[in-house]
Amino acid sequence: MMPISPERSISVEKSAAVRLDNVSFSYGETPLIFDVDFPASEITAIMGPSGSGKSTLLNLVAGFEVPRSGRVLIGGADVSTAPPSERPVSMVFQENNLFAHLSLEQNVGLGRSPSLRLNDADRAAIAAALKRVGLAGKESRLPRELSGGERQRVALARVLVRDRPVLLLDEPFASLGPALRDDMLDLVADVHSEQRMTVLFVTHQPDDARRIGRNMVFLDGGTVAATGTAADFFVGAGPEAFRRYIGSGPFAAGSRDVARKRT
Amino acid sequence: MQRASSSDSRVTAGTVALAAIALLIGGAFAGLVLEAARDPSGAVSAFDSYLFRVARFTLWQALLSTLLSVAPALFVARALSRHPQFFGRGFILQLFAVPLALPAIVAALGVLALYGRAGFFAGMLGAIGGQSWPGIYGLSGILVAHVFFNLPLATRLFLEALQTVPADQWRLASQLGMGAAPAFRLIEWPTLRAALPGIAGLVFMLCITSFTIVLTLGGGPRATTLEVAIYQALRFDFDPARAVTLTLLQIALTFVVVLALTRLGANMTGDANLPVAPRRYFSAGAAETVLNALVIGLALLFVAGPMAATLAAGLGADLGRLAGESAVRQATATSAMLSLLSALLSLALSLSLVMARRALALTRRTGRRTLLEHLADTGAGFVLVVPPIVIGAGWFLLLRTVSDVFAIAPVMVVAVNAVMAMPFAIRAIRPAYDAASERHERLCAQLGISGWNRLRLVDWPSLRRPLATGFAFAMALSLGDLGVIALFGSDSVQTLPYLLLARMGSYRTEDAAGLALLLGLVCLALVLTADWLGRREKS
């Protein structure tokens, strides 16, 4: 197992629960309040209508936003004011995960050393990570030579070499086609089963949530409207707002083709 | 988010840069005020009818110059943007970059060689008017020279703004069957309008502080601006009290107008995504194409004319003899060294301000801008309002009692020219930096890439080209500057423009034309080289 670069990350257990303790935040007009737990080593899907605060929640955990009040706890440690790079967190964005002018090896290597000083062990780890995501031997390629799906694989490879206990996914596969997205979800599920990190997964796709999410957090109007297991949500035990959000019909029938439709 | 503002090294760099600029300007004012305090009655008595006439002319010529430069530039830029591919387009854009790099004194000579009393067009113009052509000294000369400089500048800036329109909007426009008129109204004009106050403000400030053009093309007391009057008060009358009065009046005038211009403009928000495809979705009709060709052709003739005249007149000079003169060689070496240092300093200051502004804007997001951010944003622009002459003179007066002023001449020339070039350097750097930051900011924060690492790994690759462009402009501006050196120049420290002015003053017109050609070609070579370097590095 590849070690966490020792000097940078706030040290926590290998798997760490994420807790937002009465976190309030406001961006412009709408106030957001989050009070929610994400169990360690499990994948939790976060769903909700546009503007409900899904991305903001991830940004608060990642440290791109600082709460106005309340605490963000990761593995029991208060990281509310820690800068993003010192939090035990990796995040994959919807786009712009890679530096266009750097090779795949460099892009992944930045997960090891922000000054890009890589030793042989680092290079081996990078090669292994690229192999793991199906991009073996493409170390010297530039991002523009890759497809959209491959670029997100590179981002996952960096997650592997960073080896932080929490992984935040902010609709990372939203711009991919259905088959590619399924492949990527399988990859995330595989990586998760190997590394047991805590995964917070924002998605608009009910099918994504059902495919790999064990738990579900549903946001509405800037706060947590409901939590539970994904299974319960999809058999109709979720709140009324959730059923309205996904539309009731197709899920009872379980038709995946319809379920994949963009919301 | 206070976190970033307290720990971000970019903000520190910006603060240091602002402090350096404040020191340069503050020191100059201290010198002027201390000098004037010895003779307060002089400052009061400087408010006479001459001063108001000069002030009125300053404003009038600057307004006319801005109008005549910016209004045609809108149409030239639009015409160029409607035809993204035609033979010679790249050449035209290159040519439009030349006046910006061309020393004012060279352009003034070019304008005179073309439209002057003994110019190439004198015979033709005289025949049209039915009498001998009187030349274009005075307001007309100043306007022609200012438009020669600022029309291409404004065109390039407008074109840059038009290129920020996302390709998808053009795709949509062509899908909806939008003709030229609605496309202008709905797509181009909003973009141009947003860029207009900034560009008009820049041109206005350049014109209101233009020194060399007015000195060489203005004629007598009827066509004198505040800046030239300041120079005369210091250089010939040695009346610093009057200079202070003139300076304060000039700064006040410009400040008010710039403030008014800024109020008109909307704040343009940047686009996060890189354009996915080159835009090739135009469908200009035949009539529009002819019209656009006419607009571009006229602008091309107007801009190329004085350059061609400079070339023709310069080739008529005895270039071999000039190149052999030790004074010319000495001046060339001095100019090269000073402008190199000045350009480097200018880039360092500009980059610091650009990074600080961005970092502060990111931490602020929706609230009010702090004073620091405001200064980082507009501070460099306001530097244009303070004439180099005044800065030079202030330091001259401040230091003449404590040290040998001619010993600090190189320092003054480097520092003042560096600060004067900043608005151009910032214009070159900032869009690229902000766009790169938009893409990379969260990623850098997450991966802990900051400070030197970030500059080296992330910012440098996306900034090489704009930095090369900024460097070329800064160096060319400094190379051709005749502001500070007019005050500090001596037999021991001479730059090429100083030598050129001296030869003009002693009616050695051929020598002047030859030196102008040399200076112009060096600046041109500089711009082309940097442009080429930047492009090669990018690919």
Interface residues (C-beta under 8 A of the other chain):
Chain A: R8 Y27 G28 A62 G63 F64 E65 V66 T81 P83 P84 S85 E86 V89 S90 M91 F93 E95 N96 N97 F99 A100 H101 L102 Q106 L110 G111 P114 S115 L116
Chain B: M1 Q2 R3 S7 A272 N273 L274 R365 T366 R439 H440 R442 L443 A445 Q446 L447 G448 I449 S450 N453 R456 L457 V458 P461 S462
